[in-house]
C-alpha cells in the first residue's frame, strides 16, 4: 500500500527538500558559533565545535543527495575523522588542565605549559 503522504497532491508541501536541510545546517552552525564565542568552559567549547562539524556534515550530505553523487559523503567521512582526532586531543588537554591547574575555564589558561 503506498504512503498516503506522498500520493495525495494537496499534501505535497509536506515533503522535505534540500533547502530545509541547508537551513537546519545554517541554524546549527550559528548555534555552535555563538556557543564557541560565548562559552569559556573548555568542554563546552569542544561541544560547540562538534555541533559546527555536524552542521557542515548535514549540509554536505544534503547537497550530495540533491545532486546524486557521493562526493559529499566522502567529505563527511574525512570530517568525522578530523572530529574524532579533535575530540581525542581536546579531551586530553582538558584532562591535563583539570589535573594541573584545577580549572577548565579558558580565560584562566594563559599558556599550555606549567
N, C-alpha and C positions, 0 to 999 in steps of 0.2 A: 504494500500500500504506500503510495507516495506521500511525502510530507505535505500537510495542509499549508504550512507556512510558505513554501515556495511554489505551490500550484495555483494559488489564488492571486490574481493581478493586483487587487487592492491592498495586499499586504507586502508588495514588493519593496516598499520603502523600509521594511524592517531588516533587509539584508545589510550585512556589514561590509563596507568597501575598504580598500586600502587607505583611503583618506581617514577613516576612523582610527585605524591602527597608527597612522603617522601622527594624528592629533594626540592620541594617547601617549605615544612616544615623546612628543614635544612636552606634554604636561609632566610626564615622569622625569624627563631630563631637567625641566625647570625646577621641580621639587628637589631633585638631587643637587642641583646647583645652588639653590637657596640654602639648603641644609649644609652644604660644603662651606658656604660663605658665613653662615651664622653660628654654626656649632663649633665648640672648642674642645670637645672630648675627642680623643684620637679614635676611639672605636666608632663614634657616630660619624666622624669624617670618613672612615673606611666604608661604613654602611652607605653613606651618600654617594661615594664613588661607585659602589656596586649598583646602586639604583641608576646612575647615569650610564654605566655599561649595559645594563639590561634595557634601558630605553633605546640605546643605539642598536642593540640586538633586535629589538622589536621592529625598528624601522628597516633594518637590513632584511629581515625575514619577510616583512610586508611587501617591500619592493621586489624581492626575489620571487615571491608568489605572484605578484601582479604582472611581472614581466615574463614569468615562466622559465626562468633559468636558475641554476644552482650557485651562482657566484655569491649571492648574499649569504647563503648557508655556509659556504667556505669561510667567508669573512667572520661570521658569527663563531665558527669553531675556533678561529685564532683569537677572537676577543675573549671567549671563555677561557682559553689557555692563559692569556695575559691576566685576566681577572683572578684566576687561581693562583698564579705566581704573586700577584699583588697582595692577595689576602695572606698568603704564607709569609711574605716578608713583612707586611704591615702588622700582622699579629705577633710576629717575633719581636719587632721593635716595640710594640705596645707592652708585651710581657716584660721586656727589659726595662722600659720606662717605669712600669708599676713596681718592679723589684728594686731598682736602683734609686729612683727619685721619689717613689711613693706617690706619684700623681700620673694622671692621664690627660691633664689639661695641656693643650697645645701651646697656650700662651706662656706657661711656666717653663717650657723646654726651650732653651736658647741654643744649645749645641748638642750634637749627638755624641758627645764624649763626656766621661766622668771620671 
